[in-house]
Amino acid sequence: MDIRRATPDEASDLVGLLVECWNSAYRGIVSDEYLDSLDSHRWEATVRTSLESGEETTCVAEQAGGMVGLVTFGPCRDADLDGAVTAEIWGLYVTPRRWRHGIGTVLCRHA
C-alpha cells in the first residue's frame, strides 16, 4: 500500500470515495433523502478549494493503482490546545470493500 498527499486535480476521485463511504457507513443513520441528494459537483469544488488552500492535508492510500482510503488532518481546533504543535484528524474514509483490512490504522498513523 502506498500513501501520498492528494492533489487538487484528484478532487473528483476523492469525492467519489467520500460519497461511496457516506452511502455505506451512514445509511440508516442519516436520512436516505439526504444521502441520495449528495451533490458530487458542489462537494468537488469544496474539496478542490480545501486542497488548494493548504490549510489542511489530505493523504490517500492506494493499492493496485486504485484509491482505497483517505485521511484529512490539520491543526487541532480545540481552544485549549496549541494548533502549532497538536494536530487533529478531520476525516478518515476507507472504501467499504476494504474495511477491516488495516487501512484506516495505517492512515491514522501516517497523519
Protein Blocks (a to p, Z undefined) as FASTA:
>chain_A
ZZddddfklmmmmmmmmmmmmmmmmgokacfklmmmocfklmmmmmmmmmmnopaccddd
deehiafbdcdddddfbfkbcfklpccdfbdcddfklgonlmmmmmmmmZZ
